[in-house]
Amino acid sequence: MKQLISILVLALLIGLLSAVDFDITGELRTRAAFNNNASEKDGGSIDNRFRLAMDSELTDVLSIRAMFEVGNITWGDGASGGGLDTGGINVETDELYVDYLINAIDTRIRVGQQYWADHRGLVLDDFYSGVMLTKENLAGFRAQLGMIKVAENAPFAKDDVNYFVADLQGESPVPFGVTAMAGYHADSNNGNVTLMPYLTLTAGPATIDITPFLDYQMKPGDNDKMGMGAAFKADAEVGTMQLGADVLVAAENGLTTLSPWYQNGLYLYGIGNNHDGLNLYWNSPYDSNADAFVSAVATLHAPIKENLTAFGAAGVLTDMGWEVNAGLEYQVIEDMMHLSAFGAYGAGSTGTKPSNYAIGTALVVNF
């Protein structure tokens, strides 16, 4: 049955490609890492992933988009399709939507599987199923209003999980905005309302981004809670170098998340830029946290030559640990192919917690 569905999907795609003009873009990523795990056992793996996106503007007001992902395929792993016969079910649909401009209200409506992220990826930075309305100019603001279907669960039971998002962005006197989100879990009667204003300040060579948040968490009975915190990101150019700092502070109860992708600059205690699969201890530690949480990281980028850049970071997380990392990024073909190599070392904040390391490379081709 799965083979039949795959054949039908392929036939449909061929039919679409022959009848409609598409702009095709994509990415092929291959990465390798040698590292140990939380039990300090050594190991490593190589994997690759291919993303293919097809966009077509059918009319002046109507367009469609589809994006498919093959992988991640781990070399030698039969389950992911990396065994000797390199077979397996490893194709995913990331995006599949219709985008229509409603001329009467000058607003675009996007329906289907699509991508959206909040300003810092604190709550959501992922693909989702739902509807998004976008108006580029609403009293000087860029406005978005959307519905996110998190979980359908049983089709004929009141057990769905739905979220709603509203976002306003302005540019004057400084870049700023505000995101509001509200969610409800019908099966457990849990819900939350999140408010996240944000703004970006510039002072000479320095840029500071500030994103505070409030999260009202509704629980059954008389158990409602309030979480709060803020994310700060600063960058400054000193000669040819770029210095940065990233600080996340969350009070007790923190923030309710959906699918966050907040990056603090670390690999073992964060989601790494060149390898996002090494994060041993980062699992949204600011989501409904029992105690106050702080992540503080300093970063550095320094060009060595026109197509070669060195980078590094050092940071500490309360009650978790610390990490230092460094590496090189090489532009093999500008804006098309780049190669990176990195190393990271981290240790728990107490002597009973393990020490971890990672050494890796990543090769990415964009077209």
Secondary structure, DSSP 8 states (H G I E B T S, - for coil): -HHHHHHHHHHHHHHHHHHS--EEEEEEEEEEEEEE-TT--EEEEEEEEEEEEEEEE-SSSEEEEEEEEEEEEETT-TTTT-STT--S--EEEEEEEEEEEETTTTEEEEEEEEEEE-TTSSSBEEEEEEEEEEEEEETTEEEEEEEEEEE--STTSS--EEEEEEEEEE-SSSSEEEEEEEEEETTTTEEEEEEEEEEEEEETTEEEEEEEEEEEEE-TTT--EEEEEEEEEEEEEETTEEEEEEEEEE-TTB---SB-----S-SSSS--SS-TT--SS-S-TTBS-SS-EEEEEEEEEEEEETTEEEEEEEEEETTTEEEEEEEEEEEEETTTEEEEEEEEEEEESSTTS-EEEEEEEEEEEE-
